Amino acid sequence: MKEKIHKTMRDNPALRWGVLLLSSLVMFFNYYFYDALSPLKDLMQTNLGFSSSDYGAFMSAYSVPNVFLAMAVLGGIILDKLGIRITGTLFVFMMALGGVITAYGASDMYLAGGPGYALMNSFLTGYSPSLKMMYLGFFIFGLGAETSIVVLSKIVVKWFKGKELALALGLNLAIGRLGTALALFLSPYLIHPEWTNAIWFGVLLLWLGLLFYIIYIFLDLKIDKQVKEALPESEEDQFRWRDLLDLITNRTFIFITLLCVTFYSAVFPFVKYAPDLLMNKFGMERDIAGQISSILMFGTILLTPLFGWIADNKGKSATLMYLGSALLIISHLMFALTTITPLLPIFLLGVAFSLVPAAMWPAVTKIVGDNKLGTAYGFMFSVQNIGLWALPILVGVVLDASNPEFRIDLKDQQFKEIQHSGNFESTLNTKSSTFNNKDIKFKYVVYKDSLSGEIVYRSYYETKTGKDGNYSINLKNNEMVDFTNFDLLQIPEDARIFIDRVKSPTFGDNDTIRLLETSKFRLDENNQYIANLADSGKKPDKKNFDAIISIKDAEGRVIYSESQKLYVDKTGKTEIKFGFGELRSVNYDALNFKQEKYVAEIIEPLDYTNAMLMFSALGLLGILFAFLLKRDDKVSGYGLEQPNIQK
Ligand SMILES: NCCCC[C@H](NC(=O)[C@@H](N)CCCCN)C(=O)O
């Protein structure tokens, strides 16, 4: 008798791949937010008063629920009981909520005593209210994020089992990793005019993720109806405590789990510090540091499928993991002990981060079998999170201990002298010789007062150190002003405003067209000014255009200049809001400092040597577990060196 074939939505390729796209985008947003704050470490230090230890503690909050509440395991059990729709919505919502709380904890509204500030200020008073609120936010985000990864993987399995499952899971992970890469790349560009915009953008993506998940729910409802009619309910991949017991008594599984925790602890927490390492050790600009860090992730997107193919078709998974662990040590040691171009260790790390995951996750299926896979991954995630929790804290503590005096608080007298002469001399106070005879970059920050921590002026300087780490600089030659409080500018009566249209995004000074030059302007109380371009007869050809707006004194010296996108209406009017664009330069002497009111500090580059040695030591542990795994495989006969695809 001919068997009746039930076609379901799974058999429609467009729908199946559409579901993959939806779930992968949620994964993308999850990974994006996880690393959106990594290029902002120094901004949390200057704007929120974080130390490196505070930053590390905040970053590790993600893993607290997964370690102490074993959320990755518990989430799996909840998923079995409540199903994909309720569990997924709950946990994706937690991510989005956690994102809002994190961003709120850094916002001006909160810092000005907004809701929750007093409460957070009432306990553990040694820690700032911002740190506590942001910790809570990242905790809730982590609570949602790890279980969401389990739910999203389950969705992919649901739609692709018996079809292109390996490819779909690979793409799902690749798109997630793209999220990390893009966060590292994009966040440095989103800090203007307000640095917290980079966090809020990540929050926006998380809510978009929730919307996509809700759209998916309708498809899930429909397919469940179809599958119920077609097939009896499968119990095989449900969580069972007995499976967990089997797993933790399996030596090979324990070795691969230990490799998982040591390996991932030397990568994900490293990424949290990578942009800051590049800015401090190599004096890079934030955007370049973000771009170079993101190469690591972009590289894995290309290389992981390649190594996955090798493991599938040629085998040698245990050897690949061994090799990956060795590369990890080499790369971290390069960062710790050499000043070789960071592109090389980043590239090696990218290869390592492709080799190990490509070989590891499929190898688990050989050790535990398909029906225990959910439990095995949940357990591995929970153990892995111990490393993701401990390492950021440890690295932060090591950084603070190795750089006890990297902030130089300027005494009143020194501040006055700088106001007068601009000159500043010092010697870098580190124990290593990393900063001798080297181009370094440091930051100069002036705060309104020590209590509010409100920044008046912040700029970056480059100089060369001598053989003992000594350096001198003229702080009034502001090389790159990052922020200034426009309200404090003293604008002379005879000042002129200039509006120049930027012709191309990669402009030089000759690539601009002057649209307006006038001395007849008045700024209102919000520093706004409405200009009429029709008066000058040079209306731009577009409604929205990139402009440089500058204020110069009668001698033509720039007092203030920033880039902004302007909008011109039909009548030629355009509204300029000073202080909202990307700052280009400010004249230090025009800042109306009242000397007795301000406090200032120099922030020197951090010495990362010890922190990187710690990552290298983790790599060493990884190679030990990879060796034990490879040796054990010969005895246990799981065939980790055999191709995954049996011909
Ligand atoms: N099928 C398992 C895929 C795991 C991929 C792995 N992700 C993790 O291990 C997560 N527990 C941690 C993610 C933290 C960053 N969002 C990966 O290689 O990304």
PDBQT file of the ligand as one rigid body, heavy atoms in Angstrom, charges set to zero:
ROOT
HETATM    1  N1  LIG A 701      25.701  24.460  18.976  1.00  0.00    +0.000 N 
HETATM    2  C1  LIG A 701      26.477  25.113  19.941  1.00  0.00    +0.000 C 
HETATM    3  C2  LIG A 701      26.996  26.393  19.382  1.00  0.00    +0.000 C 
HETATM    4  C3  LIG A 701      27.751  27.200  20.415  1.00  0.00    +0.000 C 
HETATM    5  C4  LIG A 701      28.424  28.322  19.793  1.00  0.00    +0.000 C 
HETATM    6  C5  LIG A 701      29.270  29.133  20.718  1.00  0.00    +0.000 C 
HETATM    7  N2  LIG A 701      28.475  29.865  21.655  1.00  0.00    +0.000 N 
HETATM    8  C6  LIG A 701      28.532  29.636  22.954  1.00  0.00    +0.000 C 
HETATM    9  O1  LIG A 701      29.279  28.794  23.374  1.00  0.00    +0.000 OA
HETATM   10  C7  LIG A 701      27.654  30.430  23.903  1.00  0.00    +0.000 C 
HETATM   11  N3  LIG A 701      27.373  29.643  25.068  1.00  0.00    +0.000 N 
HETATM   12  C8  LIG A 701      28.347  31.664  24.390  1.00  0.00    +0.000 C 
HETATM   13  C9  LIG A 701      28.040  32.816  23.580  1.00  0.00    +0.000 C 
HETATM   14  C10 LIG A 701      28.569  34.082  24.176  1.00  0.00    +0.000 C 
HETATM   15  C11 LIG A 701      28.508  35.170  23.154  1.00  0.00    +0.000 C 
HETATM   16  N4  LIG A 701      27.231  35.518  22.783  1.00  0.00    +0.000 N 
HETATM   17  C12 LIG A 701      30.083  30.058  19.800  1.00  0.00    +0.000 C 
HETATM   18  O2  LIG A 701      31.108  29.613  19.296  1.00  0.00    +0.000 OA
HETATM   19  O3  LIG A 701      29.663  31.206  19.622  1.00  0.00    +0.000 OA
ENDROOT
TORSDOF 0
